[in-house]
Amino acid sequence: METLFSLLLLTTIYGLAFLSIFPEKYLKKISHFNHHKNVPEYLKVSLSTPIFFSFLMGYTLASAMLYFIVA
């Protein structure tokens, strides 16, 4: 139980750390449609890819840390 809690906590911490240093140019959508209409700003930014990859890297790092600490 403690290992699962540690894995979830470290994944969240490392995922948010990676997300905070993710380059802003990858957050922008490449869409010709959004730049020629009065579209709200939140539709011009895509967060799904950076969030996925940052938490994937966070999970990988957290599982490696727990493997070396527990084993």
Distance bins in CASP14 RR format, pairs under 12 A and 6 or more apart:
PFRMAT RR
TARGET T0000
AUTHOR 0000-0000-0000
RMODE 2
METHOD distances of the structure
MODEL  1
1 7 0 0 0 0 0 1 0 0 0 0 0
1 8 0 0 0 0 0 1 0 0 0 0 0
2 8 0 0 0 0 0 1 0 0 0 0 0
2 9 0 0 0 0 0 1 0 0 0 0 0
2 66 0 0 0 0 0 1 0 0 0 0 0
2 69 0 0 0 0 0 1 0 0 0 0 0
2 70 0 0 0 0 1 0 0 0 0 0 0
3 9 0 0 0 0 0 1 0 0 0 0 0
3 10 0 0 0 0 0 1 0 0 0 0 0
3 62 0 0 0 0 0 1 0 0 0 0 0
3 63 0 0 0 0 0 1 0 0 0 0 0
3 65 0 0 0 0 0 1 0 0 0 0 0
3 66 1 0 0 1 0 0 0 0 0 0 0
3 67 0 0 0 0 0 1 0 0 0 0 0
3 69 0 0 0 0 1 0 0 0 0 0 0
3 70 1 0 0 1 0 0 0 0 0 0 0
3 71 0 0 0 0 0 1 0 0 0 0 0
4 10 0 0 0 0 0 1 0 0 0 0 0
4 11 0 0 0 0 0 1 0 0 0 0 0
4 62 0 0 0 0 0 1 0 0 0 0 0
4 63 0 0 0 0 0 1 0 0 0 0 0
4 66 0 0 0 0 1 0 0 0 0 0 0
4 70 0 0 0 0 0 1 0 0 0 0 0
5 11 0 0 0 0 0 1 0 0 0 0 0
5 12 0 0 0 0 0 1 0 0 0 0 0
5 62 0 0 0 0 0 1 0 0 0 0 0
5 66 0 0 0 0 0 1 0 0 0 0 0
6 12 0 0 0 0 0 1 0 0 0 0 0
6 13 0 0 0 0 0 1 0 0 0 0 0
6 14 0 0 0 0 0 1 0 0 0 0 0
6 62 1 0 0 1 0 0 0 0 0 0 0
6 63 0 0 0 0 0 1 0 0 0 0 0
6 65 0 0 0 0 1 0 0 0 0 0 0
6 66 1 0 1 0 0 0 0 0 0 0 0
6 67 0 0 0 0 0 1 0 0 0 0 0
6 69 0 0 0 0 1 0 0 0 0 0 0
6 70 0 0 0 0 1 0 0 0 0 0 0
7 13 0 0 0 0 0 1 0 0 0 0 0
7 14 0 0 0 0 0 1 0 0 0 0 0
7 58 0 0 0 0 0 1 0 0 0 0 0
7 59 1 0 0 1 0 0 0 0 0 0 0
7 60 0 0 0 0 0 1 0 0 0 0 0
7 61 0 0 0 0 0 1 0 0 0 0 0
7 62 1 0 1 0 0 0 0 0 0 0 0
7 63 1 0 0 1 0 0 0 0 0 0 0
7 64 0 0 0 0 0 1 0 0 0 0 0
7 65 0 0 0 0 1 0 0 0 0 0 0
7 66 1 0 1 0 0 0 0 0 0 0 0
7 67 0 0 0 0 0 1 0 0 0 0 0
7 69 0 0 0 0 0 1 0 0 0 0 0
7 70 0 0 0 0 1 0 0 0 0 0 0
8 14 0 0 0 0 0 1 0 0 0 0 0
8 15 0 0 0 0 0 1 0 0 0 0 0
8 55 0 0 0 0 0 1 0 0 0 0 0
8 58 0 0 0 0 0 1 0 0 0 0 0
8 59 0 0 0 0 1 0 0 0 0 0 0
8 62 0 0 0 0 1 0 0 0 0 0 0
8 63 0 0 0 0 0 1 0 0 0 0 0
8 66 0 0 0 0 0 1 0 0 0 0 0
9 15 0 0 0 0 0 1 0 0 0 0 0
9 16 0 0 0 0 0 1 0 0 0 0 0
9 58 0 0 0 0 0 1 0 0 0 0 0
9 59 0 0 0 0 0 1 0 0 0 0 0
9 62 0 0 0 0 1 0 0 0 0 0 0
9 65 0 0 0 0 0 1 0 0 0 0 0
9 66 0 0 0 0 0 1 0 0 0 0 0
10 16 0 0 0 0 0 1 0 0 0 0 0
10 17 0 0 0 0 0 1 0 0 0 0 0
10 55 0 0 0 0 0 1 0 0 0 0 0
10 57 0 0 0 0 0 1 0 0 0 0 0
10 58 1 0 0 1 0 0 0 0 0 0 0
10 59 0 0 0 0 1 0 0 0 0 0 0
10 60 0 0 0 0 0 1 0 0 0 0 0
10 61 1 0 0 1 0 0 0 0 0 0 0
10 62 1 1 0 0 0 0 0 0 0 0 0
10 63 0 0 0 0 1 0 0 0 0 0 0
10 64 0 0 0 0 1 0 0 0 0 0 0
10 65 1 0 0 1 0 0 0 0 0 0 0
10 66 1 0 0 1 0 0 0 0 0 0 0
10 67 0 0 0 0 0 1 0 0 0 0 0
10 69 0 0 0 0 1 0 0 0 0 0 0
10 70 0 0 0 0 0 1 0 0 0 0 0
11 17 0 0 0 0 0 1 0 0 0 0 0
11 18 0 0 0 0 0 1 0 0 0 0 0
11 19 0 0 0 0 0 1 0 0 0 0 0
11 54 0 0 0 0 0 1 0 0 0 0 0
11 55 1 0 0 1 0 0 0 0 0 0 0
11 56 0 0 0 0 1 0 0 0 0 0 0
11 57 0 0 0 0 1 0 0 0 0 0 0
11 58 1 0 1 0 0 0 0 0 0 0 0
11 59 1 0 1 0 0 0 0 0 0 0 0
11 60 0 0 0 0 1 0 0 0 0 0 0
11 61 0 0 0 0 1 0 0 0 0 0 0
11 62 1 0 1 0 0 0 0 0 0 0 0
11 63 0 0 0 0 1 0 0 0 0 0 0
11 64 0 0 0 0 0 1 0 0 0 0 0
11 65 0 0 0 0 0 1 0 0 0 0 0
11 66 0 0 0 0 1 0 0 0 0 0 0
12 18 0 0 0 0 0 1 0 0 0 0 0
12 19 0 0 0 0 0 1 0 0 0 0 0
12 51 0 0 0 0 0 1 0 0 0 0 0
12 54 0 0 0 0 0 1 0 0 0 0 0
12 55 0 0 0 0 1 0 0 0 0 0 0
12 58 0 0 0 0 1 0 0 0 0 0 0
12 59 0 0 0 0 1 0 0 0 0 0 0
12 61 0 0 0 0 0 1 0 0 0 0 0
12 62 0 0 0 0 1 0 0 0 0 0 0
13 19 0 0 0 0 0 1 0 0 0 0 0
13 20 0 0 0 0 0 1 0 0 0 0 0
13 54 0 0 0 0 0 1 0 0 0 0 0
13 55 0 0 0 0 0 1 0 0 0 0 0
13 58 0 0 0 0 1 0 0 0 0 0 0
13 59 0 0 0 0 0 1 0 0 0 0 0
13 61 0 0 0 0 1 0 0 0 0 0 0
13 62 1 0 0 1 0 0 0 0 0 0 0
13 65 0 0 0 0 0 1 0 0 0 0 0
14 20 0 0 0 0 0 1 0 0 0 0 0
14 21 0 0 0 0 0 1 0 0 0 0 0
14 54 0 0 0 0 1 0 0 0 0 0 0
14 55 0 0 0 0 1 0 0 0 0 0 0
14 56 0 0 0 0 0 1 0 0 0 0 0
14 57 1 0 0 1 0 0 0 0 0 0 0
14 58 1 1 0 0 0 0 0 0 0 0 0
14 59 1 0 0 1 0 0 0 0 0 0 0
14 60 0 0 0 0 1 0 0 0 0 0 0
14 61 1 0 1 0 0 0 0 0 0 0 0
14 62 1 0 1 0 0 0 0 0 0 0 0
14 63 0 0 0 0 0 1 0 0 0 0 0
14 64 0 0 0 0 0 1 0 0 0 0 0
14 65 0 0 0 0 1 0 0 0 0 0 0
14 66 0 0 0 0 0 1 0 0 0 0 0
15 21 0 0 0 0 0 1 0 0 0 0 0
15 22 0 0 0 0 1 0 0 0 0 0 0
15 50 0 0 0 0 0 1 0 0 0 0 0
15 51 0 0 0 0 1 0 0 0 0 0 0
15 52 0 0 0 0 0 1 0 0 0 0 0
15 53 0 0 0 0 1 0 0 0 0 0 0
15 54 1 0 1 0 0 0 0 0 0 0 0
15 55 1 0 1 0 0 0 0 0 0 0 0
15 56 0 0 0 0 1 0 0 0 0 0 0
15 57 1 0 0 1 0 0 0 0 0 0 0
15 58 1 0 1 0 0 0 0 0 0 0 0
15 59 1 0 0 1 0 0 0 0 0 0 0
15 60 0 0 0 0 1 0 0 0 0 0 0
15 61 0 0 0 0 1 0 0 0 0 0 0
15 62 0 0 0 0 1 0 0 0 0 0 0
16 22 0 0 0 0 0 1 0 0 0 0 0
16 50 0 0 0 0 0 1 0 0 0 0 0
16 51 0 0 0 0 1 0 0 0 0 0 0
16 54 1 0 0 1 0 0 0 0 0 0 0
16 55 0 0 0 0 1 0 0 0 0 0 0
16 57 0 0 0 0 0 1 0 0 0 0 0
16 58 0 0 0 0 1 0 0 0 0 0 0
16 62 0 0 0 0 0 1 0 0 0 0 0
17 54 0 0 0 0 1 0 0 0 0 0 0
17 55 0 0 0 0 0 1 0 0 0 0 0
17 57 0 0 0 0 1 0 0 0 0 0 0
17 58 1 0 0 1 0 0 0 0 0 0 0
17 61 0 0 0 0 1 0 0 0 0 0 0
17 62 0 0 0 0 0 1 0 0 0 0 0
18 50 0 0 0 0 1 0 0 0 0 0 0
18 51 0 0 0 0 1 0 0 0 0 0 0
18 52 0 0 0 0 0 1 0 0 0 0 0
18 53 1 0 0 1 0 0 0 0 0 0 0
18 54 1 1 0 0 0 0 0 0 0 0 0
18 55 1 0 0 1 0 0 0 0 0 0 0
18 56 0 0 0 0 1 0 0 0 0 0 0
18 57 1 0 1 0 0 0 0 0 0 0 0
18 58 1 0 1 0 0 0 0 0 0 0 0
18 59 0 0 0 0 0 1 0 0 0 0 0
18 60 0 0 0 0 0 1 0 0 0 0 0
18 61 0 0 0 0 1 0 0 0 0 0 0
18 62 0 0 0 0 0 1 0 0 0 0 0
19 26 0 0 0 0 0 1 0 0 0 0 0
19 27 0 0 0 0 0 1 0 0 0 0 0
19 47 0 0 0 0 1 0 0 0 0 0 0
19 48 0 0 0 0 0 1 0 0 0 0 0
19 49 0 0 0 0 0 1 0 0 0 0 0
19 50 1 0 0 1 0 0 0 0 0 0 0
19 51 1 0 0 1 0 0 0 0 0 0 0
19 52 0 0 0 0 0 1 0 0 0 0 0
19 53 0 0 0 0 1 0 0 0 0 0 0
19 54 1 1 0 0 0 0 0 0 0 0 0
19 55 1 0 0 1 0 0 0 0 0 0 0
19 56 0 0 0 0 0 1 0 0 0 0 0
19 57 0 0 0 0 1 0 0 0 0 0 0
19 58 0 0 0 0 1 0 0 0 0 0 0
20 50 0 0 0 0 0 1 0 0 0 0 0
20 51 0 0 0 0 0 1 0 0 0 0 0
20 54 0 0 0 0 1 0 0 0 0 0 0
21 50 0 0 0 0 0 1 0 0 0 0 0
21 53 0 0 0 0 0 1 0 0 0 0 0
21 54 0 0 0 0 1 0 0 0 0 0 0
21 57 0 0 0 0 0 1 0 0 0 0 0
22 28 0 0 0 0 0 1 0 0 0 0 0
22 45 0 0 0 0 0 1 0 0 0 0 0
22 46 0 0 0 0 0 1 0 0 0 0 0
22 47 0 0 0 0 1 0 0 0 0 0 0
22 49 0 0 0 0 1 0 0 0 0 0 0
22 50 1 0 1 0 0 0 0 0 0 0 0
22 51 0 0 0 0 1 0 0 0 0 0 0
22 52 0 0 0 0 0 1 0 0 0 0 0
22 53 1 0 0 1 0 0 0 0 0 0 0
22 54 1 0 1 0 0 0 0 0 0 0 0
22 55 0 0 0 0 0 1 0 0 0 0 0
22 57 0 0 0 0 1 0 0 0 0 0 0
23 49 0 0 0 0 0 1 0 0 0 0 0
23 50 0 0 0 0 1 0 0 0 0 0 0
23 53 0 0 0 0 0 1 0 0 0 0 0
23 54 0 0 0 0 0 1 0 0 0 0 0
24 45 0 0 0 0 1 0 0 0 0 0 0
24 46 0 0 0 0 0 1 0 0 0 0 0
24 47 0 0 0 0 0 1 0 0 0 0 0
24 50 0 0 0 0 1 0 0 0 0 0 0
25 45 0 0 0 0 0 1 0 0 0 0 0
25 46 0 0 0 0 0 1 0 0 0 0 0
25 50 0 0 0 0 0 1 0 0 0 0 0
26 45 0 0 0 0 0 1 0 0 0 0 0
26 46 0 0 0 0 1 0 0 0 0 0 0
26 47 0 0 0 0 0 1 0 0 0 0 0
26 48 0 0 0 0 0 1 0 0 0 0 0
26 49 1 0 0 1 0 0 0 0 0 0 0
26 50 1 0 0 1 0 0 0 0 0 0 0
26 51 0 0 0 0 0 1 0 0 0 0 0
26 52 0 0 0 0 0 1 0 0 0 0 0
26 53 0 0 0 0 1 0 0 0 0 0 0
26 54 0 0 0 0 0 1 0 0 0 0 0
27 41 0 0 0 0 0 1 0 0 0 0 0
27 42 0 0 0 0 0 1 0 0 0 0 0
27 44 0 0 0 0 1 0 0 0 0 0 0
27 45 1 0 1 0 0 0 0 0 0 0 0
27 46 1 0 0 1 0 0 0 0 0 0 0
27 47 1 0 0 1 0 0 0 0 0 0 0
27 48 0 0 0 0 0 1 0 0 0 0 0
27 49 0 0 0 0 1 0 0 0 0 0 0
27 50 1 0 0 1 0 0 0 0 0 0 0
27 51 0 0 0 0 0 1 0 0 0 0 0
27 53 0 0 0 0 0 1 0 0 0 0 0
27 54 0 0 0 0 0 1 0 0 0 0 0
28 34 0 0 0 0 1 0 0 0 0 0 0
28 35 0 0 0 0 0 1 0 0 0 0 0
28 41 0 0 0 0 0 1 0 0 0 0 0
28 43 0 0 0 0 0 1 0 0 0 0 0
28 44 1 0 0 1 0 0 0 0 0 0 0
28 45 1 0 0 1 0 0 0 0 0 0 0
28 46 1 0 0 1 0 0 0 0 0 0 0
28 47 0 0 0 0 0 1 0 0 0 0 0
28 49 0 0 0 0 0 1 0 0 0 0 0
28 50 0 0 0 0 0 1 0 0 0 0 0
29 35 0 0 0 0 1 0 0 0 0 0 0
29 39 0 0 0 0 0 1 0 0 0 0 0
29 41 0 0 0 0 0 1 0 0 0 0 0
29 42 0 0 0 0 0 1 0 0 0 0 0
29 43 1 0 0 1 0 0 0 0 0 0 0
29 44 1 0 1 0 0 0 0 0 0 0 0
29 45 1 0 0 1 0 0 0 0 0 0 0
29 46 1 0 1 0 0 0 0 0 0 0 0
29 47 0 0 0 0 0 1 0 0 0 0 0
29 48 0 0 0 0 0 1 0 0 0 0 0
29 49 0 0 0 0 1 0 0 0 0 0 0
29 50 0 0 0 0 0 1 0 0 0 0 0
30 44 0 0 0 0 0 1 0 0 0 0 0
30 45 0 0 0 0 0 1 0 0 0 0 0
30 46 0 0 0 0 1 0 0 0 0 0 0
30 49 0 0 0 0 0 1 0 0 0 0 0
31 37 0 0 0 0 0 1 0 0 0 0 0
31 39 0 0 0 0 1 0 0 0 0 0 0
31 43 0 0 0 0 1 0 0 0 0 0 0
31 44 1 0 0 1 0 0 0 0 0 0 0
31 45 0 0 0 0 0 1 0 0 0 0 0
31 46 0 0 0 0 1 0 0 0 0 0 0
32 39 0 0 0 0 0 1 0 0 0 0 0
32 44 0 0 0 0 0 1 0 0 0 0 0
33 39 1 0 0 1 0 0 0 0 0 0 0
33 43 0 0 0 0 1 0 0 0 0 0 0
33 44 0 0 0 0 0 1 0 0 0 0 0
34 40 0 0 0 0 1 0 0 0 0 0 0
34 41 0 0 0 0 1 0 0 0 0 0 0
34 42 0 0 0 0 0 1 0 0 0 0 0
34 43 1 0 0 1 0 0 0 0 0 0 0
34 44 1 0 1 0 0 0 0 0 0 0 0
34 45 0 0 0 0 1 0 0 0 0 0 0
34 46 0 0 0 0 0 1 0 0 0 0 0
35 41 0 0 0 0 0 1 0 0 0 0 0
35 43 0 0 0 0 0 1 0 0 0 0 0
35 44 1 0 0 1 0 0 0 0 0 0 0
36 44 0 0 0 0 0 1 0 0 0 0 0
37 43 0 0 0 0 1 0 0 0 0 0 0
37 44 0 0 0 0 0 1 0 0 0 0 0
38 44 0 0 0 0 0 1 0 0 0 0 0
39 45 0 0 0 0 0 1 0 0 0 0 0
45 51 0 0 0 0 0 1 0 0 0 0 0
46 52 0 0 0 0 0 1 0 0 0 0 0
47 53 0 0 0 0 0 1 0 0 0 0 0
47 54 0 0 0 0 0 1 0 0 0 0 0
47 55 0 0 0 0 0 1 0 0 0 0 0
48 54 0 0 0 0 0 1 0 0 0 0 0
48 55 0 0 0 0 0 1 0 0 0 0 0
49 55 0 0 0 0 0 1 0 0 0 0 0
49 56 0 0 0 0 0 1 0 0 0 0 0
50 56 0 0 0 0 0 1 0 0 0 0 0
50 57 0 0 0 0 0 1 0 0 0 0 0
51 57 0 0 0 0 0 1 0 0 0 0 0
51 58 0 0 0 0 0 1 0 0 0 0 0
52 58 0 0 0 0 0 1 0 0 0 0 0
52 59 0 0 0 0 0 1 0 0 0 0 0
53 59 0 0 0 0 0 1 0 0 0 0 0
53 60 0 0 0 0 0 1 0 0 0 0 0
54 60 0 0 0 0 0 1 0 0 0 0 0
54 61 0 0 0 0 0 1 0 0 0 0 0
55 61 0 0 0 0 0 1 0 0 0 0 0
55 62 0 0 0 0 1 0 0 0 0 0 0
56 62 0 0 0 0 0 1 0 0 0 0 0
56 63 0 0 0 0 0 1 0 0 0 0 0
57 63 0 0 0 0 0 1 0 0 0 0 0
57 64 0 0 0 0 0 1 0 0 0 0 0
58 64 0 0 0 0 1 0 0 0 0 0 0
58 65 0 0 0 0 1 0 0 0 0 0 0
58 66 0 0 0 0 0 1 0 0 0 0 0
59 65 0 0 0 0 0 1 0 0 0 0 0
59 66 0 0 0 0 0 1 0 0 0 0 0
60 66 0 0 0 0 0 1 0 0 0 0 0
60 67 0 0 0 0 0 1 0 0 0 0 0
61 67 0 0 0 0 0 1 0 0 0 0 0
61 68 0 0 0 0 0 1 0 0 0 0 0
62 68 0 0 0 0 0 1 0 0 0 0 0
62 69 0 0 0 0 0 1 0 0 0 0 0
62 70 0 0 0 0 0 1 0 0 0 0 0
63 69 0 0 0 0 0 1 0 0 0 0 0
63 70 0 0 0 0 0 1 0 0 0 0 0
63 71 0 0 0 0 0 1 0 0 0 0 0
64 70 0 0 0 0 0 1 0 0 0 0 0
64 71 0 0 0 0 0 1 0 0 0 0 0
65 71 0 0 0 0 0 1 0 0 0 0 0
END
